[in-house]
Amino acid sequence: MTATLEQLRRCHFAVDLGAARTRVYVRGAGLVVDQPSAAAVNTRTGALIAVGEFAERMTGRTPDYIRVVRPVSGGTVVDIEMAQRMLRHLLGDKMRRALRRKPFLRGAVCTPHDADPLAQRAAIETLVGLGARRVELVDTLIAAAVGCGLPVEQPEASMIMVCGAAATEVAVLSLGAIVTAERIRVGGEAVDHAIVQHLRHQHELMLPSQNVRPLQLALSGNGLTPHGPASTEIHGRDICTGLARSVQVDTAAVRHAIQTPLTAVLDSIGKVLRDCPPDLVADLADRGIMMVGGSALLPGFDEMLRRATSMPVHIAERPDVCAVQGLGTMLEGKIEPMELASAPDPALDQDPEPDPID
């Protein structure tokens, strides 16, 4: 964690800029923004037409002069100006006026574990555009671990896996710091892309829009487990004729199609465990892995990890908002650092000198 707990207590708001959704937490008000990271722009005039869910629904359904953009990719701001405009519209005039009344506005923002200085600078500039005079950086892994209730500040090993839309981060935490971590650019979007390509090549079917989660259409019931339904019906457009068509998709074939991206996630878990000290790995055998992030809700994903690692696997109560909830917990001062007991004074342990005998 780049910022200390004392610095975070002075912050007035916190932002979690994700590739899929943007969330804003304001101290004293709670979670005030939870919207998709999307904005619709008129390319002729440069005007911002819509942001959030409305802009998300416009994807693939707009004229040529209206373009839906995503200013955040893989947890990194790629378009600072558009990210600032999107955040200003999501917050609204009332909340922005309330924040501007602060004499020295401070903000906090989540950054990926291996974010380079350029990505960190982009996150800082985005919040500066909202009026922040100082911006604190918090590692996403630390924020998510605090948000899901892991004992981050204790001398115990905690393993967390942040399953994002564009990347997956796996780390072992102890004493409020990251012992070892691994980040791979495989997330929910890679799994969705694998299913889209499977439907395209095997059934010559194109889904109506890329923003529709094909995973929710192709998998149901127990999802990735063999106990799920044998087949499911998918509606889309025929590649050859362009007409609407429905096909029965074998879920076993879908499970096989998404094995490649999920295998990369298993490899990252193995690498983190190999780089971790043996004493901490022994703790993890009992505590297991905590899954957070929107992609953690992939049906059967936890069971797959449980079989592959032979470790307990848990999904947070609200995995999609753990990072911003962790930021809010630190802003509100609800987490205290571990205080070391003061060393006993050797002089107090000595027996008092005996009184002289008369």
C-alpha positions in Angstrom: 0.0 0.0 0.0 1.6 3.3 -1.1 -0.5 5.4 1.3 -0.5 4.9 5.0 -3.7 4.5 7.1 -3.2 8.0 8.6 -3.0 9.5 5.1 -6.1 7.7 4.0 -8.1 8.9 7.0 -7.6 12.4 5.8 -9.1 11.6 2.4 -12.7 12.8 1.6 -13.5 10.4 -1.3 -12.1 7.3 -3.0 -12.4 6.0 -6.6 -12.1 2.5 -8.0 -11.6 2.9 -11.7 -12.2 -0.6 -13.2 -12.3 -1.7 -16.8 -15.9 -2.8 -16.4 -17.3 -0.5 -13.7 -16.4 2.7 -11.9 -17.2 3.2 -8.2 -16.9 6.2 -6.0 -17.0 6.2 -2.2 -17.5 9.5 -0.3 -16.7 9.7 3.4 -19.9 10.0 5.4 -22.1 9.3 2.4 -21.0 5.8 1.4 -21.0 4.3 -2.1 -22.5 7.0 -4.3 -21.5 5.8 -7.8 -21.5 2.3 -9.2 -21.8 2.5 -13.0 -20.2 1.0 -16.1 -17.0 2.7 -17.2 -18.5 3.8 -20.5 -19.3 7.2 -22.2 -21.1 8.0 -25.4 -19.6 10.9 -27.4 -20.8 12.9 -30.4 -17.8 12.8 -32.7 -19.1 15.8 -34.7 -19.4 18.2 -31.8 -17.4 16.5 -29.0 -20.4 16.6 -26.7 -20.9 14.0 -24.1 -24.2 12.3 -24.7 -24.5 9.7 -22.0 -22.4 7.9 -19.3 -22.7 4.8 -17.2 -25.5 2.3 -17.8 -27.2 4.4 -20.5 -24.0 4.6 -22.5 -23.5 0.8 -22.0 -26.9 0.1 -23.5 -26.0 2.3 -26.5 -23.0 0.0 -27.5 -23.6 -1.3 -31.1 -26.9 0.6 -31.4 -25.8 4.1 -32.4 -25.3 6.1 -35.7 -21.8 6.5 -37.0 -21.3 9.9 -35.5 -21.9 8.6 -31.9 -19.1 6.5 -30.4 -19.1 4.7 -27.1 -15.7 4.9 -25.5 -14.1 3.2 -22.4 -11.5 5.5 -20.8 -10.3 2.7 -18.5 -8.6 -0.4 -19.8 -7.1 -3.1 -17.5 -7.4 -0.9 -14.4 -5.4 1.9 -16.1 -6.7 5.2 -17.3 -6.0 5.4 -21.1 -8.0 8.7 -21.7 -7.6 11.1 -18.8 -9.8 13.8 -20.2 -12.7 11.5 -20.9 -12.3 9.8 -17.6 -12.6 13.2 -15.9 -15.7 14.1 -17.8 -17.2 10.7 -17.1 -16.6 11.0 -13.4 -18.0 14.5 -13.2 -21.2 13.4 -14.9 -21.5 10.3 -12.7 -21.0 12.3 -9.5 -23.5 15.0 -10.4 -23.5 18.7 -9.6 -24.8 18.3 -6.1 -22.1 15.9 -5.0 -19.3 17.9 -6.8 -20.4 21.1 -5.1 -20.3 19.3 -1.7 -16.8 18.1 -2.4 -15.6 21.4 -3.6 -16.5 23.0 -0.2 -13.7 21.0 1.4 -10.8 23.4 2.1 -8.2 20.9 1.0 -9.8 18.1 -1.0 -8.1 14.8 -0.8 -8.8 11.7 -2.8 -7.7 8.0 -3.0 -7.6 5.8 -6.0 -7.0 2.1 -6.5 -4.1 1.1 -8.8 -3.1 -2.4 -10.1 -0.2 -4.1 -8.3 2.3 -3.7 -11.0 1.2 -0.3 -12.3 4.0 1.7 -13.8 4.7 5.3 -13.0 2.8 6.5 -16.1 -0.3 4.6 -15.1 -0.1 5.9 -11.6 0.3 9.5 -12.9 -2.8 9.0 -15.1 -4.9 7.9 -12.1 -3.6 10.9 -10.1 -4.4 13.4 -12.9 -7.9 12.0 -13.2 -8.7 12.8 -9.6 -6.9 16.2 -9.9 -9.4 17.0 -12.6 -12.2 16.6 -10.0 -10.6 19.2 -7.8 -8.4 17.0 -5.5 -5.4 18.8 -4.1 -3.8 15.6 -3.0 -4.3 12.0 -4.3 -3.2 8.8 -2.4 -2.6 5.6 -4.3 -3.8 2.3 -2.8 -2.9 -1.1 -4.2 -6.1 -2.9 -5.4 -5.0 -6.1 -3.6 -4.8 -4.4 -0.2 -8.1 -2.6 -0.7 -9.9 -5.7 -1.8 -8.5 -7.7 1.1 -9.7 -5.1 3.6 -13.1 -4.9 1.9 -13.8 -8.6 2.2 -12.7 -8.8 5.8 -9.3 -10.6 5.7 -7.0 -10.0 8.6 -4.6 -8.0 6.6 -2.7 -6.3 9.5 -2.1 -9.6 11.4 1.0 -11.8 11.1 -1.0 -14.4 9.2 -1.0 -15.4 5.6 -4.1 -14.4 3.5 -4.4 -15.3 -0.1 -6.6 -13.2 -2.3 -7.5 -13.4 -6.0 -9.0 -10.3 -7.6 -10.8 -11.5 -10.7 -11.3 -8.4 -12.9 -12.7 -7.9 -16.3 -9.3 -7.4 -18.0 -6.8 -8.9 -15.6 -6.5 -11.3 -12.6 -4.3 -10.6 -9.6 -3.2 -13.2 -7.1 -1.3 -12.3 -3.9 -0.3 -13.5 -0.5 -0.7 -10.8 2.2 0.8 -10.6 5.7 1.4 -7.8 8.2 -0.4 -5.3 5.9 1.9 -5.8 3.0 2.1 -8.0 -0.1 4.5 -10.9 0.3 4.3 -12.2 -3.3 1.9 -11.4 -6.1 1.3 -12.2 -9.8 -0.9 -10.3 -12.3 -1.9 -11.8 -15.6 -3.9 -10.1 -18.4 -6.7 -12.7 -18.3 -10.1 -11.8 -16.9 -13.8 -12.1 -17.5 -13.4 -10.5 -21.0 -11.0 -13.2 -22.1 -13.4 -15.9 -21.0 -16.3 -14.1 -22.8 -14.1 -13.8 -25.9 -13.4 -17.5 -25.9 -17.1 -18.3 -25.8 -17.8 -15.8 -28.6 -15.1 -17.4 -30.8 -16.4 -20.9 -30.0 -19.9 -19.9 -31.1 -18.5 -18.2 -34.2 -16.4 -21.1 -35.4 -18.4 -24.1 -34.3 -22.0 -22.8 -35.0 -21.4 -19.9 -37.3 -23.3 -17.7 -34.9 -22.6 -14.1 -34.0 -24.0 -12.7 -30.8 -26.1 -9.5 -31.1 -23.7 -7.3 -29.2 -20.3 -7.7 -27.6 -21.4 -6.0 -24.4 -23.9 -8.8 -23.7 -22.3 -11.2 -21.3 -22.2 -14.4 -23.3 -21.2 -16.3 -20.2 -24.6 -15.7 -18.7 -26.3 -17.0 -21.8 -24.1 -20.0 -22.4 -23.8 -21.2 -18.8 -26.5 -21.7 -16.3 -27.1 -23.9 -13.3 -23.8 -25.2 -12.1 -21.9 -23.7 -14.9 -18.4 -25.1 -15.3 -19.2 -28.2 -13.4 -20.3 -31.4 -15.2 -23.4 -31.3 -13.1 -24.8 -28.4 -15.1 -27.3 -28.6 -18.0 -26.2 -30.7 -21.0 -27.2 -28.0 -23.5 -28.6 -24.5 -23.7 -30.3 -22.4 -26.4 -28.4 -19.4 -27.8 -30.0 -16.7 -30.0 -27.8 -14.8 -32.4 -27.2 -13.8 -36.0 -26.1 -16.3 -38.7 -22.7 -15.2 -40.1 -23.5 -16.4 -43.7 -27.1 -15.2 -44.1 -27.3 -12.4 -41.6 -30.7 -13.8 -40.4 -31.6 -14.4 -36.7 -31.0 -18.0 -35.7 -31.1 -20.1 -32.6 -28.8 -23.1 -31.9 -28.5 -25.7 -29.1 -25.0 -25.3 -27.6 -23.3 -28.2 -25.8 -22.2 -26.8 -22.5 -19.4 -29.4 -22.3 -17.9 -27.9 -25.4 -18.2 -24.4 -23.9 -16.4 -25.6 -20.8 -13.6 -27.0 -23.0 -13.4 -23.7 -24.9 -12.7 -21.6 -21.8 -10.1 -23.9 -20.3 -7.2 -22.0 -21.9 -7.8 -18.6 -20.1 -8.7 -20.4 -16.9 -5.5 -22.5 -17.0 -3.5 -19.3 -17.1 -5.1 -18.3 -13.8 -4.2 -21.7 -12.3 -0.6 -21.2 -13.4 -0.4 -17.8 -11.7 -1.7 -19.3 -8.4 1.0 -22.0 -8.6 3.7 -19.4 -9.2 2.6 -17.3 -6.2 2.6 -20.4 -4.0 6.1 -21.4 -5.2 7.5 -17.9 -4.4 5.8 -17.8 -1.0 7.7 -18.8 2.2 6.8 -22.3 3.4 5.5 -21.0 6.8 2.9 -18.9 5.1 1.9 -21.6 2.7 1.2 -23.8 5.7 -1.3 -21.1 6.9 -2.9 -21.0 3.5 -3.7 -24.8 3.6 -6.3 -24.0 6.3 -7.4 -20.5 5.3 -7.6 -21.1 1.5 -8.2 -18.5 -1.2 -10.6 -15.6 -1.1 -12.0 -14.7 -4.5 -13.2 -11.1 -5.2 -14.1 -9.1 -8.3 -17.0 -9.4 -10.7 -15.5 -12.4 -12.6 -15.4 -14.4 -9.3 -19.1 -15.0 -9.9 -18.4 -17.2 -12.9 -20.5 -20.3 -12.3 -18.4 -23.2 -11.1 -15.1 -21.2 -11.1 -14.5 -21.7 -7.4 -15.2 -25.4 -7.6 -12.6 -25.7 -10.4 -10.0 -23.9 -8.3 -10.9 -26.1 -5.3 -10.2 -29.3 -7.3 -7.0 -28.0 -8.9 -5.4 -26.6 -5.8 -6.8 -28.9 -3.1 -7.3 -25.8 -1.0 -10.5 -24.2 0.4 -11.8 -21.5 -1.9 -14.3 -18.8 -0.7 -16.2 -16.1 -2.6 -16.7 -12.8 -0.8 -20.2 -11.8 0.1 -20.2 -8.9 -2.4 -17.1 -9.7 -4.5 -17.7 -6.9 -7.1 -17.5 -4.0 -4.6 -14.8 -5.3 -2.2 -12.1 -2.9 -3.4 -14.1 0.3 -3.0 -15.6 -1.0 0.3 -12.0 -1.5 1.5 -11.2 2.0 0.5 -14.2 3.2 2.4 -13.3 1.3 5.5 -9.8 2.9 5.5 -11.3 6.4 4.9 -13.7 6.0 7.8 -10.9 4.9 10.1 -12.5 1.5 10.8 -9.2 -0.4 10.5 -6.4 0.0 13.0 -2.8 -0.9 12.4 -1.3 -3.6 14.6 0.5 -2.1 17.6 3.5 -3.9 19.0 3.6 -4.3 22.7 6.3 -2.3 24.3 9.3 -4.3 25.6 9.3 -4.8 29.3 11.8 -2.8 31.3 14.6 -5.1 32.5 14.9 -3.1 35.7 11.4 -4.0 36.6 12.0 -7.7 36.3 14.9 -7.6 38.8 14.2 -8.5 42.4 14.5 -5.5 44.7 17.7 -5.4 46.8 17.2 -6.8 50.2 17.1 -4.5 53.1 20.3 -4.5 55.1 20.2 -6.6 58.2 20.6 -4.6 61.3 
